């Protein structure tokens, strides 16, 4: 299995007493922070997700094709909104 060459990539090992050990590559989406299993990086096999050209990071199949809005940016916007509401005493 081909490994992704990005710091947001990982590897998972799932063991079960009834089944065999399952090992696979994983990645974390920079847009939604979701971790998913990369089934295959070969063309036509599975869905490896995508690559955002704006933030230069892997993105999940759900976020592929959508606008670039990194998860950290979303959190910063939520915190700014909460600070505003706190100042307004809402």
PDB file of N, CA, C and O in Angstrom:
ATOM      1  N   UNK A   1       0.843  -1.176   0.000  1.00  0.00           N
ATOM      2  CA  UNK A   1       0.000   0.000   0.000  1.00  0.00           C
ATOM      3  C   UNK A   1       0.886   1.236   0.000  1.00  0.00           C
ATOM      4  O   UNK A   1       1.855   1.297   0.757  1.00  0.00           O
ATOM      5  N   UNK A   2       0.582   2.195  -0.813  1.00  0.00           N
ATOM      6  CA  UNK A   2       1.362   3.422  -0.925  1.00  0.00           C
ATOM      7  C   UNK A   2       1.024   4.369   0.212  1.00  0.00           C
ATOM      8  O   UNK A   2      -0.148   4.594   0.514  1.00  0.00           O
ATOM      9  N   UNK A   3       2.031   4.912   0.827  1.00  0.00           N
ATOM     10  CA  UNK A   3       1.840   5.854   1.926  1.00  0.00           C
ATOM     11  C   UNK A   3       1.738   7.278   1.391  1.00  0.00           C
ATOM     12  O   UNK A   3       2.444   7.647   0.453  1.00  0.00           O
ATOM     13  N   UNK A   4       0.856   8.074   1.991  1.00  0.00           N
ATOM     14  CA  UNK A   4       0.785   9.489   1.661  1.00  0.00           C
ATOM     15  C   UNK A   4       1.997  10.172   2.275  1.00  0.00           C
ATOM     16  O   UNK A   4       2.433   9.794   3.363  1.00  0.00           O
ATOM     17  N   UNK A   5       2.535  11.148   1.611  1.00  0.00           N
ATOM     18  CA  UNK A   5       3.694  11.858   2.134  1.00  0.00           C
ATOM     19  C   UNK A   5       3.261  13.214   2.660  1.00  0.00           C
ATOM     20  O   UNK A   5       3.608  14.252   2.096  1.00  0.00           O
ATOM     21  N   UNK A   6       2.494  13.193   3.754  1.00  0.00           N
ATOM     22  CA  UNK A   6       2.013  14.423   4.362  1.00  0.00           C
ATOM     23  C   UNK A   6       1.915  14.190   5.860  1.00  0.00           C
ATOM     24  O   UNK A   6       1.615  13.078   6.295  1.00  0.00           O
ATOM     25  N   UNK A   7       2.162  15.219   6.649  1.00  0.00           N
ATOM     26  CA  UNK A   7       2.127  15.063   8.101  1.00  0.00           C
ATOM     27  C   UNK A   7       0.726  14.739   8.622  1.00  0.00           C
ATOM     28  O   UNK A   7       0.583  14.321   9.771  1.00  0.00           O
ATOM     29  N   UNK A   8      -0.307  14.925   7.799  1.00  0.00           N
ATOM     30  CA  UNK A   8      -1.663  14.639   8.230  1.00  0.00           C
ATOM     31  C   UNK A   8      -2.071  13.199   7.879  1.00  0.00           C
ATOM     32  O   UNK A   8      -3.242  12.843   8.011  1.00  0.00           O
ATOM     33  N   UNK A   9      -1.136  12.386   7.444  1.00  0.00           N
ATOM     34  CA  UNK A   9      -1.430  11.000   7.100  1.00  0.00           C
ATOM     35  C   UNK A   9      -1.089  10.103   8.281  1.00  0.00           C
ATOM     36  O   UNK A   9      -0.257  10.451   9.119  1.00  0.00           O
ATOM     37  N   UNK A  10      -1.736   8.952   8.340  1.00  0.00           N
ATOM     38  CA  UNK A  10      -1.486   8.027   9.428  1.00  0.00           C
ATOM     39  C   UNK A  10      -1.678   6.590   8.992  1.00  0.00           C
ATOM     40  O   UNK A  10      -1.813   6.291   7.806  1.00  0.00           O
ATOM     41  N   UNK A  11      -1.687   5.716   9.966  1.00  0.00           N
ATOM     42  CA  UNK A  11      -1.812   4.291   9.714  1.00  0.00           C
ATOM     43  C   UNK A  11      -2.652   3.697  10.835  1.00  0.00           C
ATOM     44  O   UNK A  11      -2.468   4.047  12.000  1.00  0.00           O
ATOM     45  N   UNK A  12      -3.567   2.806  10.493  1.00  0.00           N
ATOM     46  CA  UNK A  12      -4.445   2.204  11.492  1.00  0.00           C
ATOM     47  C   UNK A  12      -4.305   0.686  11.460  1.00  0.00           C
ATOM     48  O   UNK A  12      -4.166   0.080  10.398  1.00  0.00           O
ATOM     49  N   UNK A  13      -4.344   0.090  12.640  1.00  0.00           N
ATOM     50  CA  UNK A  13      -4.358  -1.366  12.773  1.00  0.00           C
ATOM     51  C   UNK A  13      -5.555  -1.727  13.627  1.00  0.00           C
ATOM     52  O   UNK A  13      -5.653  -1.299  14.776  1.00  0.00           O
ATOM     53  N   UNK A  14      -6.467  -2.512  13.074  1.00  0.00           N
ATOM     54  CA  UNK A  14      -7.657  -2.945  13.792  1.00  0.00           C
ATOM     55  C   UNK A  14      -7.536  -4.442  14.034  1.00  0.00           C
ATOM     56  O   UNK A  14      -7.377  -5.225  13.098  1.00  0.00           O
ATOM     57  N   UNK A  15      -7.614  -4.823  15.293  1.00  0.00           N
ATOM     58  CA  UNK A  15      -7.551  -6.249  15.627  1.00  0.00           C
ATOM     59  C   UNK A  15      -8.854  -6.668  16.289  1.00  0.00           C
ATOM     60  O   UNK A  15      -9.486  -5.895  17.009  1.00  0.00           O
ATOM     61  N   UNK A  16      -9.233  -7.897  16.029  1.00  0.00           N
ATOM     62  CA  UNK A  16     -10.459  -8.445  16.583  1.00  0.00           C
ATOM     63  C   UNK A  16     -10.205  -9.897  16.940  1.00  0.00           C
ATOM     64  O   UNK A  16      -9.501 -10.596  16.212  1.00  0.00           O
ATOM     65  N   UNK A  17     -10.767 -10.366  18.052  1.00  0.00           N
ATOM     66  CA  UNK A  17     -10.551 -11.769  18.413  1.00  0.00           C
ATOM     67  C   UNK A  17     -11.165 -12.738  17.397  1.00  0.00           C
ATOM     68  O   UNK A  17     -10.687 -13.864  17.263  1.00  0.00           O
ATOM     69  N   UNK A  18     -12.199 -12.328  16.691  1.00  0.00           N
ATOM     70  CA  UNK A  18     -12.889 -13.210  15.757  1.00  0.00           C
ATOM     71  C   UNK A  18     -12.376 -13.095  14.325  1.00  0.00           C
ATOM     72  O   UNK A  18     -12.497 -14.037  13.542  1.00  0.00           O
ATOM     73  N   UNK A  19     -11.803 -11.943  13.984  1.00  0.00           N
ATOM     74  CA  UNK A  19     -11.394 -11.706  12.607  1.00  0.00           C
ATOM     75  C   UNK A  19      -9.894 -11.459  12.525  1.00  0.00           C
ATOM     76  O   UNK A  19      -9.215 -11.310  13.541  1.00  0.00           O
ATOM     77  N   UNK A  20      -9.400 -11.421  11.314  1.00  0.00           N
ATOM     78  CA  UNK A  20      -7.992 -11.145  11.089  1.00  0.00           C
ATOM     79  C   UNK A  20      -7.675  -9.682  11.400  1.00  0.00           C
ATOM     80  O   UNK A  20      -8.574  -8.856  11.553  1.00  0.00           O
ATOM     81  N   UNK A  21      -6.398  -9.385  11.488  1.00  0.00           N
ATOM     82  CA  UNK A  21      -5.947  -8.013  11.687  1.00  0.00           C
ATOM     83  C   UNK A  21      -6.088  -7.236  10.382  1.00  0.00           C
ATOM     84  O   UNK A  21      -5.716  -7.723   9.315  1.00  0.00           O
ATOM     85  N   UNK A  22      -6.625  -6.035  10.478  1.00  0.00           N
ATOM     86  CA  UNK A  22      -6.811  -5.172   9.317  1.00  0.00           C
ATOM     87  C   UNK A  22      -5.899  -3.964   9.463  1.00  0.00           C
ATOM     88  O   UNK A  22      -5.937  -3.281  10.487  1.00  0.00           O
ATOM     89  N   UNK A  23      -5.087  -3.693   8.461  1.00  0.00           N
ATOM     90  CA  UNK A  23      -4.190  -2.548   8.473  1.00  0.00           C
ATOM     91  C   UNK A  23      -4.447  -1.702   7.244  1.00  0.00           C
ATOM     92  O   UNK A  23      -4.684  -2.233   6.159  1.00  0.00           O
ATOM     93  N   UNK A  24      -4.402  -0.385   7.405  1.00  0.00           N
ATOM     94  CA  UNK A  24      -4.667   0.504   6.278  1.00  0.00           C
ATOM     95  C   UNK A  24      -4.072   1.886   6.527  1.00  0.00           C
ATOM     96  O   UNK A  24      -3.821   2.279   7.667  1.00  0.00           O
ATOM     97  N   UNK A  25      -3.855   2.609   5.439  1.00  0.00           N
ATOM     98  CA  UNK A  25      -3.431   4.006   5.517  1.00  0.00           C
ATOM     99  C   UNK A  25      -4.637   4.872   5.857  1.00  0.00           C
ATOM    100  O   UNK A  25      -5.761   4.563   5.461  1.00  0.00           O
ATOM    101  N   UNK A  26      -4.405   5.946   6.584  1.00  0.00           N
ATOM    102  CA  UNK A  26      -5.461   6.897   6.906  1.00  0.00           C
ATOM    103  C   UNK A  26      -4.978   8.306   6.567  1.00  0.00           C
ATOM    104  O   UNK A  26      -3.784   8.545   6.381  1.00  0.00           O
ATOM    105  N   UNK A  27      -5.919   9.217   6.493  1.00  0.00           N
ATOM    106  CA  UNK A  27      -5.606  10.629   6.288  1.00  0.00           C
ATOM    107  C   UNK A  27      -6.628  11.449   7.063  1.00  0.00           C
ATOM    108  O   UNK A  27      -7.725  10.975   7.356  1.00  0.00           O
ATOM    109  N   UNK A  28      -6.262  12.676   7.390  1.00  0.00           N
ATOM    110  CA  UNK A  28      -7.159  13.591   8.082  1.00  0.00           C
ATOM    111  C   UNK A  28      -7.442  14.761   7.156  1.00  0.00           C
ATOM    112  O   UNK A  28      -6.526  15.395   6.633  1.00  0.00           O
ATOM    113  N   UNK A  29      -8.723  15.035   6.962  1.00  0.00           N
ATOM    114  CA  UNK A  29      -9.148  16.116   6.069  1.00  0.00           C
ATOM    115  C   UNK A  29      -8.854  17.463   6.730  1.00  0.00           C
ATOM    116  O   UNK A  29      -9.229  17.695   7.880  1.00  0.00           O
ATOM    117  N   UNK A  30      -8.189  18.335   6.005  1.00  0.00           N
ATOM    118  CA  UNK A  30      -7.881  19.660   6.551  1.00  0.00           C
ATOM    119  C   UNK A  30      -9.108  20.558   6.588  1.00  0.00           C
ATOM    120  O   UNK A  30      -9.132  21.541   7.328  1.00  0.00           O
ATOM    121  N   UNK A  31     -10.130  20.233   5.795  1.00  0.00           N
ATOM    122  CA  UNK A  31     -11.323  21.081   5.743  1.00  0.00           C
ATOM    123  C   UNK A  31     -12.342  20.746   6.830  1.00  0.00           C
ATOM    124  O   UNK A  31     -12.963  21.657   7.378  1.00  0.00           O
ATOM    125  N   UNK A  32     -12.534  19.452   7.162  1.00  0.00           N
ATOM    126  CA  UNK A  32     -13.548  19.086   8.155  1.00  0.00           C
ATOM    127  C   UNK A  32     -12.978  18.317   9.349  1.00  0.00           C
ATOM    128  O   UNK A  32     -13.711  17.994  10.284  1.00  0.00           O
ATOM    129  N   UNK A  33     -11.675  18.024   9.323  1.00  0.00           N
ATOM    130  CA  UNK A  33     -10.977  17.324  10.396  1.00  0.00           C
ATOM    131  C   UNK A  33     -11.412  15.862  10.546  1.00  0.00           C
ATOM    132  O   UNK A  33     -11.179  15.250  11.588  1.00  0.00           O
ATOM    133  N   UNK A  34     -12.035  15.311   9.522  1.00  0.00           N
ATOM    134  CA  UNK A  34     -12.478  13.918   9.541  1.00  0.00           C
ATOM    135  C   UNK A  34     -11.314  13.006   9.138  1.00  0.00           C
ATOM    136  O   UNK A  34     -10.582  13.296   8.192  1.00  0.00           O
ATOM    137  N   UNK A  35     -11.161  11.913   9.864  1.00  0.00           N
ATOM    138  CA  UNK A  35     -10.161  10.907   9.494  1.00  0.00           C
ATOM    139  C   UNK A  35     -10.865   9.813   8.709  1.00  0.00           C
ATOM    140  O   UNK A  35     -11.976   9.410   9.057  1.00  0.00           O
ATOM    141  N   UNK A  36     -10.222   9.331   7.651  1.00  0.00           N
ATOM    142  CA  UNK A  36     -10.815   8.269   6.861  1.00  0.00           C
ATOM    143  C   UNK A  36      -9.736   7.308   6.402  1.00  0.00           C
ATOM    144  O   UNK A  36      -8.553   7.646   6.353  1.00  0.00           O
ATOM    145  N   UNK A  37     -10.173   6.097   6.067  1.00  0.00           N
ATOM    146  CA  UNK A  37      -9.257   5.054   5.614  1.00  0.00           C
ATOM    147  C   UNK A  37      -9.079   5.178   4.108  1.00  0.00           C
ATOM    148  O   UNK A  37     -10.048   5.242   3.352  1.00  0.00           O
ATOM    149  N   UNK A  38      -7.828   5.211   3.694  1.00  0.00           N
ATOM    150  CA  UNK A  38      -7.500   5.237   2.273  1.00  0.00           C
ATOM    151  C   UNK A  38      -7.504   3.783   1.807  1.00  0.00           C
ATOM    152  O   UNK A  38      -6.618   3.006   2.164  1.00  0.00           O
ATOM    153  N   UNK A  39      -8.489   3.430   1.022  1.00  0.00           N
ATOM    154  CA  UNK A  39      -8.576   2.041   0.560  1.00  0.00           C
ATOM    155  C   UNK A  39      -7.510   1.720  -0.478  1.00  0.00           C
ATOM    156  O   UNK A  39      -6.932   0.633  -0.469  1.00  0.00           O
ATOM    157  N   UNK A  40      -7.256   2.662  -1.363  1.00  0.00           N
ATOM    158  CA  UNK A  40      -6.251   2.461  -2.402  1.00  0.00           C
ATOM    159  C   UNK A  40      -5.900   3.796  -3.014  1.00  0.00           C
ATOM    160  O   UNK A  40      -6.745   4.686  -3.116  1.00  0.00           O
ATOM    161  N   UNK A  41      -4.651   3.935  -3.422  1.00  0.00           N
ATOM    162  CA  UNK A  41      -4.241   5.154  -4.113  1.00  0.00           C
ATOM    163  C   UNK A  41      -4.095   4.894  -5.607  1.00  0.00           C
ATOM    164  O   UNK A  41      -3.693   5.782  -6.359  1.00  0.00           O
ATOM    165  N   UNK A  42      -4.420   3.674  -6.037  1.00  0.00           N
ATOM    166  CA  UNK A  42      -4.363   3.346  -7.464  1.00  0.00           C
ATOM    167  C   UNK A  42      -5.604   3.881  -8.151  1.00  0.00           C
ATOM    168  O   UNK A  42      -6.700   3.833  -7.593  1.00  0.00           O
ATOM    169  N   UNK A  43      -5.433   4.387  -9.355  1.00  0.00           N
ATOM    170  CA  UNK A  43      -6.539   4.966 -10.106  1.00  0.00           C
ATOM    171  C   UNK A  43      -7.636   3.919 -10.327  1.00  0.00           C
ATOM    172  O   UNK A  43      -7.362   2.806 -10.776  1.00  0.00           O
ATOM    173  N   UNK A  44      -8.870   4.286 -10.009  1.00  0.00           N
ATOM    174  CA  UNK A  44     -10.009   3.401 -10.226  1.00  0.00           C
ATOM    175  C   UNK A  44     -10.309   2.453  -9.076  1.00  0.00           C
ATOM    176  O   UNK A  44     -11.296   1.719  -9.137  1.00  0.00           O
ATOM    177  N   UNK A  45      -9.490   2.443  -8.029  1.00  0.00           N
ATOM    178  CA  UNK A  45      -9.722   1.554  -6.885  1.00  0.00           C
ATOM    179  C   UNK A  45     -10.037   2.382  -5.647  1.00  0.00           C
ATOM    180  O   UNK A  45      -9.186   3.135  -5.172  1.00  0.00           O
ATOM    181  N   UNK A  46     -11.247   2.249  -5.124  1.00  0.00           N
ATOM    182  CA  UNK A  46     -11.635   2.968  -3.920  1.00  0.00           C
ATOM    183  C   UNK A  46     -11.708   4.462  -4.155  1.00  0.00           C
ATOM    184  O   UNK A  46     -11.650   4.914  -5.298  1.00  0.00           O
ATOM    185  N   UNK A  47     -11.834   5.231  -3.095  1.00  0.00           N
ATOM    186  CA  UNK A  47     -11.880   6.680  -3.185  1.00  0.00           C
ATOM    187  C   UNK A  47     -10.854   7.263  -2.229  1.00  0.00           C
ATOM    188  O   UNK A  47     -11.105   7.349  -1.027  1.00  0.00           O
ATOM    189  N   UNK A  48      -9.690   7.669  -2.753  1.00  0.00           N
ATOM    190  CA  UNK A  48      -8.660   8.211  -1.876  1.00  0.00           C
ATOM    191  C   UNK A  48      -8.930   9.632  -1.409  1.00  0.00           C
ATOM    192  O   UNK A  48      -8.098  10.198  -0.699  1.00  0.00           O
ATOM    193  N   UNK A  49     -10.062  10.237  -1.776  1.00  0.00           N
ATOM    194  CA  UNK A  49     -10.346  11.613  -1.398  1.00  0.00           C
ATOM    195  C   UNK A  49      -9.784  12.559  -2.421  1.00  0.00           C
ATOM    196  O   UNK A  49      -9.930  12.329  -3.621  1.00  0.00           O
ATOM    197  N   UNK A  50      -9.148  13.612  -1.979  1.00  0.00           N
ATOM    198  CA  UNK A  50      -8.594  14.577  -2.907  1.00  0.00           C
ATOM    199  C   UNK A  50      -7.456  15.354  -2.286  1.00  0.00           C
ATOM    200  O   UNK A  50      -7.018  15.068  -1.172  1.00  0.00           O
ATOM    201  N   UNK A  51      -6.990  16.332  -3.016  1.00  0.00           N
ATOM    202  CA  UNK A  51      -5.895  17.188  -2.576  1.00  0.00           C
ATOM    203  C   UNK A  51      -6.307  18.623  -2.846  1.00  0.00           C
ATOM    204  O   UNK A  51      -6.629  18.972  -3.981  1.00  0.00           O
ATOM    205  N   UNK A  52      -6.302  19.454  -1.819  1.00  0.00           N
ATOM    206  CA  UNK A  52      -6.666  20.861  -1.972  1.00  0.00           C
ATOM    207  C   UNK A  52      -5.434  21.632  -2.441  1.00  0.00           C
ATOM    208  O   UNK A  52      -4.401  21.635  -1.773  1.00  0.00           O
ATOM    209  N   UNK A  53      -5.554  22.276  -3.580  1.00  0.00           N
ATOM    210  CA  UNK A  53      -4.442  23.043  -4.122  1.00  0.00           C
ATOM    211  C   UNK A  53      -4.227  24.363  -3.384  1.00  0.00           C
ATOM    212  O   UNK A  53      -3.139  24.937  -3.433  1.00  0.00           O
ATOM    213  N   UNK A  54      -5.273  24.843  -2.698  1.00  0.00           N
ATOM    214  CA  UNK A  54      -5.152  26.098  -1.964  1.00  0.00           C
ATOM    215  C   UNK A  54      -4.362  25.923  -0.658  1.00  0.00           C
ATOM    216  O   UNK A  54      -3.456  26.705  -0.372  1.00  0.00           O
ATOM    217  N   UNK A  55      -4.708  24.897   0.131  1.00  0.00           N
ATOM    218  CA  UNK A  55      -4.023  24.706   1.415  1.00  0.00           C
ATOM    219  C   UNK A  55      -2.986  23.585   1.370  1.00  0.00           C
ATOM    220  O   UNK A  55      -2.346  23.292   2.379  1.00  0.00           O
ATOM    221  N   UNK A  56      -2.818  22.957   0.202  1.00  0.00           N
ATOM    222  CA  UNK A  56      -1.816  21.922   0.002  1.00  0.00           C
ATOM    223  C   UNK A  56      -1.902  20.818   1.054  1.00  0.00           C
ATOM    224  O   UNK A  56      -0.926  20.516   1.742  1.00  0.00           O
ATOM    225  N   UNK A  57      -3.100  20.218   1.163  1.00  0.00           N
ATOM    226  CA  UNK A  57      -3.328  19.169   2.140  1.00  0.00           C
ATOM    227  C   UNK A  57      -4.372  18.189   1.613  1.00  0.00           C
ATOM    228  O   UNK A  57      -5.147  18.525   0.717  1.00  0.00           O
ATOM    229  N   UNK A  58      -4.393  16.965   2.177  1.00  0.00           N
ATOM    230  CA  UNK A  58      -5.410  16.004   1.746  1.00  0.00           C
ATOM    231  C   UNK A  58      -6.791  16.410   2.255  1.00  0.00           C
ATOM    232  O   UNK A  58      -6.927  16.974   3.340  1.00  0.00           O
ATOM    233  N   UNK A  59      -7.811  16.113   1.450  1.00  0.00           N
ATOM    234  CA  UNK A  59      -9.189  16.359   1.861  1.00  0.00           C
ATOM    235  C   UNK A  59     -10.010  15.097   1.612  1.00  0.00           C
ATOM    236  O   UNK A  59      -9.707  14.316   0.710  1.00  0.00           O
ATOM    237  N   UNK A  60     -11.046  14.907   2.414  1.00  0.00           N
ATOM    238  CA  UNK A  60     -11.870  13.706   2.328  1.00  0.00           C
ATOM    239  C   UNK A  60     -12.755  13.733   1.082  1.00  0.00           C
ATOM    240  O   UNK A  60     -12.909  14.781   0.455  1.00  0.00           O
ATOM    241  N   UNK A  61     -13.336  12.588   0.719  1.00  0.00           N
ATOM    242  CA  UNK A  61     -14.215  12.554  -0.449  1.00  0.00           C
ATOM    243  C   UNK A  61     -15.403  13.510  -0.341  1.00  0.00           C
ATOM    244  O   UNK A  61     -15.867  14.027  -1.356  1.00  0.00           O
ATOM    245  N   UNK A  62     -15.900  13.752   0.872  1.00  0.00           N
ATOM    246  CA  UNK A  62     -17.034  14.657   1.072  1.00  0.00           C
ATOM    247  C   UNK A  62     -16.655  16.105   0.747  1.00  0.00           C
ATOM    248  O   UNK A  62     -17.457  16.834   0.164  1.00  0.00           O
ATOM    249  N   UNK A  63     -15.459  16.523   1.111  1.00  0.00           N
ATOM    250  CA  UNK A  63     -15.025  17.903   0.898  1.00  0.00           C
ATOM    251  C   UNK A  63     -14.415  18.130  -0.484  1.00  0.00           C
ATOM    252  O   UNK A  63     -14.236  19.274  -0.899  1.00  0.00           O
ATOM    253  N   UNK A  64     -14.101  17.066  -1.188  1.00  0.00           N
ATOM    254  CA  UNK A  64     -13.500  17.209  -2.522  1.00  0.00           C
ATOM    255  C   UNK A  64     -14.472  17.952  -3.438  1.00  0.00           C
ATOM    256  O   UNK A  64     -15.651  17.605  -3.512  1.00  0.00           O
ATOM    257  N   UNK A  65     -13.981  18.953  -4.119  1.00  0.00           N
ATOM    258  CA  UNK A  65     -14.811  19.733  -5.035  1.00  0.00           C
ATOM    259  C   UNK A  65     -15.495  20.926  -4.395  1.00  0.00           C
ATOM    260  O   UNK A  65     -16.153  21.697  -5.093  1.00  0.00           O
ATOM    261  N   UNK A  66     -15.360  21.101  -3.087  1.00  0.00           N
ATOM    262  CA  UNK A  66     -15.957  22.253  -2.403  1.00  0.00           C
ATOM    263  C   UNK A  66     -14.896  23.336  -2.202  1.00  0.00           C
ATOM    264  O   UNK A  66     -13.710  23.107  -2.440  1.00  0.00           O
ATOM    265  N   UNK A  67     -15.338  24.520  -1.760  1.00  0.00           N
ATOM    266  CA  UNK A  67     -14.403  25.622  -1.542  1.00  0.00           C
ATOM    267  C   UNK A  67     -13.401  25.287  -0.441  1.00  0.00           C
ATOM    268  O   UNK A  67     -13.671  24.461   0.431  1.00  0.00           O
ATOM    269  N   UNK A  68     -12.259  25.930  -0.494  1.00  0.00           N
ATOM    270  CA  UNK A  68     -11.218  25.722   0.507  1.00  0.00           C
ATOM    271  C   UNK A  68     -11.531  26.567   1.744  1.00  0.00           C
ATOM    272  O   UNK A  68     -11.468  27.796   1.709  1.00  0.00           O
ATOM    273  N   UNK A  69     -11.865  25.886   2.824  1.00  0.00           N
ATOM    274  CA  UNK A  69     -12.092  26.552   4.095  1.00  0.00           C
ATOM    275  C   UNK A  69     -11.571  25.615   5.187  1.00  0.00           C
ATOM    276  O   UNK A  69     -12.308  24.761   5.678  1.00  0.00           O
ATOM    277  N   UNK A  70     -10.292  25.777   5.568  1.00  0.00           N
ATOM    278  CA  UNK A  70      -9.682  24.889   6.551  1.00  0.00           C
ATOM    279  C   UNK A  70     -10.433  24.880   7.879  1.00  0.00           C
ATOM    280  O   UNK A  70     -11.050  25.870   8.272  1.00  0.00           O
ATOM    281  N   UNK A  71     -10.366  23.750   8.552  1.00  0.00           N
ATOM    282  CA  UNK A  71     -11.053  23.537   9.822  1.00  0.00           C
ATOM    283  C   UNK A  71     -10.643  24.584  10.857  1.00  0.00           C
ATOM    284  O   UNK A  71     -11.488  25.083  11.600  1.00  0.00           O
ATOM    285  N   UNK A  72      -9.348  24.921  10.912  1.00  0.00           N
ATOM    286  CA  UNK A  72      -8.878  25.926  11.868  1.00  0.00           C
ATOM    287  C   UNK A  72      -9.529  27.281  11.614  1.00  0.00           C
ATOM    288  O   UNK A  72      -9.857  28.001  12.558  1.00  0.00           O
ATOM    289  N   UNK A  73      -9.714  27.626  10.359  1.00  0.00           N
ATOM    290  CA  UNK A  73     -10.382  28.897   9.999  1.00  0.00           C
ATOM    291  C   UNK A  73     -11.828  28.888  10.495  1.00  0.00           C
ATOM    292  O   UNK A  73     -12.317  29.895  11.008  1.00  0.00           O
ATOM    293  N   UNK A  74     -12.515  27.749  10.342  1.00  0.00           N
ATOM    294  CA  UNK A  74     -13.896  27.637  10.824  1.00  0.00           C
ATOM    295  C   UNK A  74     -13.957  27.826  12.336  1.00  0.00           C
ATOM    296  O   UNK A  74     -14.845  28.508  12.846  1.00  0.00           O
ATOM    297  N   UNK A  75     -13.001  27.215  13.058  1.00  0.00           N
ATOM    298  CA  UNK A  75     -12.977  27.371  14.523  1.00  0.00           C
ATOM    299  C   UNK A  75     -12.731  28.820  14.927  1.00  0.00           C
ATOM    300  O   UNK A  75     -13.349  29.319  15.867  1.00  0.00           O
ATOM    301  N   UNK A  76     -11.830  29.496  14.218  1.00  0.00           N
ATOM    302  CA  UNK A  76     -11.559  30.900  14.516  1.00  0.00           C
ATOM    303  C   UNK A  76     -12.804  31.762  14.313  1.00  0.00           C
ATOM    304  O   UNK A  76     -13.056  32.679  15.095  1.00  0.00           O
ATOM    305  N   UNK A  77     -13.583  31.473  13.269  1.00  0.00           N
ATOM    306  CA  UNK A  77     -14.817  32.225  13.013  1.00  0.00           C
ATOM    307  C   UNK A  77     -15.852  31.975  14.111  1.00  0.00           C
ATOM    308  O   UNK A  77     -16.553  32.900  14.522  1.00  0.00           O
ATOM    309  N   UNK A  78     -15.951  30.748  14.583  1.00  0.00           N
ATOM    310  CA  UNK A  78     -16.892  30.421  15.661  1.00  0.00           C
ATOM    311  C   UNK A  78     -16.487  31.138  16.938  1.00  0.00           C
ATOM    312  O   UNK A  78     -17.340  31.686  17.636  1.00  0.00           O
ATOM    313  N   UNK A  79     -15.189  31.140  17.257  1.00  0.00           N
ATOM    314  CA  UNK A  79     -14.708  31.823  18.458  1.00  0.00           C
ATOM    315  C   UNK A  79     -14.943  33.325  18.374  1.00  0.00           C
ATOM    316  O   UNK A  79     -15.320  33.947  19.367  1.00  0.00           O
ATOM    317  N   UNK A  80     -14.727  33.910  17.209  1.00  0.00           N
ATOM    318  CA  UNK A  80     -14.961  35.348  17.030  1.00  0.00           C
ATOM    319  C   UNK A  80     -16.440  35.675  17.223  1.00  0.00           C
ATOM    320  O   UNK A  80     -16.783  36.679  17.846  1.00  0.00           O
ATOM    321  N   UNK A  81     -17.315  34.819  16.683  1.00  0.00           N
ATOM    322  CA  UNK A  81     -18.751  35.025  16.844  1.00  0.00           C
ATOM    323  C   UNK A  81     -19.144  34.929  18.320  1.00  0.00           C
ATOM    324  O   UNK A  81     -19.939  35.733  18.805  1.00  0.00           O
ATOM    325  N   UNK A  82     -18.588  33.950  19.028  1.00  0.00           N
ATOM    326  CA  UNK A  82     -18.907  33.790  20.448  1.00  0.00           C
ATOM    327  C   UNK A  82     -18.414  34.975  21.283  1.00  0.00           C
ATOM    328  O   UNK A  82     -19.085  35.404  22.222  1.00  0.00           O
ATOM    329  N   UNK A  83     -17.231  35.500  20.930  1.00  0.00           N
ATOM    330  CA  UNK A  83     -16.728  36.694  21.636  1.00  0.00           C
ATOM    331  C   UNK A  83     -17.658  37.880  21.403  1.00  0.00           C
ATOM    332  O   UNK A  83     -17.929  38.650  22.325  1.00  0.00           O
ATOM    333  N   UNK A  84     -18.145  38.027  20.180  1.00  0.00           N
ATOM    334  CA  UNK A  84     -19.075  39.122  19.865  1.00  0.00           C
ATOM    335  C   UNK A  84     -20.360  38.976  20.664  1.00  0.00           C
ATOM    336  O   UNK A  84     -20.846  39.950  21.239  1.00  0.00           O
ATOM    337  N   UNK A  85     -20.915  37.770  20.707  1.00  0.00           N
ATOM    338  CA  UNK A  85     -22.148  37.538  21.467  1.00  0.00           C
ATOM    339  C   UNK A  85     -21.921  37.792  22.954  1.00  0.00           C
ATOM    340  O   UNK A  85     -22.807  38.314  23.631  1.00  0.00           O
ATOM    341  N   UNK A  86     -20.737  37.428  23.474  1.00  0.00           N
ATOM    342  CA  UNK A  86     -20.425  37.658  24.880  1.00  0.00           C
ATOM    343  C   UNK A  86     -20.352  39.159  25.176  1.00  0.00           C
ATOM    344  O   UNK A  86     -20.808  39.617  26.224  1.00  0.00           O
ATOM    345  N   UNK A  87     -19.783  39.905  24.254  1.00  0.00           N
ATOM    346  CA  UNK A  87     -19.709  41.368  24.426  1.00  0.00           C
ATOM    347  C   UNK A  87     -21.082  42.002  24.368  1.00  0.00           C
ATOM    348  O   UNK A  87     -21.337  42.991  25.055  1.00  0.00           O
ATOM    349  N   UNK A  88     -21.964  41.453  23.565  1.00  0.00           N
ATOM    350  CA  UNK A  88     -23.316  41.974  23.426  1.00  0.00           C
ATOM    351  C   UNK A  88     -24.242  41.449  24.528  1.00  0.00           C
ATOM    352  O   UNK A  88     -25.397  41.863  24.628  1.00  0.00           O
ATOM    353  N   UNK A  89     -23.727  40.539  25.345  1.00  0.00           N
ATOM    354  CA  UNK A  89     -24.495  39.917  26.441  1.00  0.00           C
ATOM    355  C   UNK A  89     -25.708  39.141  25.929  1.00  0.00           C
ATOM    356  O   UNK A  89     -26.795  39.218  26.502  1.00  0.00           O
ATOM    357  N   UNK A  90     -25.508  38.391  24.839  1.00  0.00           N
ATOM    358  CA  UNK A  90     -26.597  37.569  24.293  1.00  0.00           C
ATOM    359  C   UNK A  90     -26.545  36.168  24.818  1.00  0.00           C
ATOM    360  O   UNK A  90     -27.386  35.343  24.462  1.00  0.00           O
TER     361      UNK A  90
END
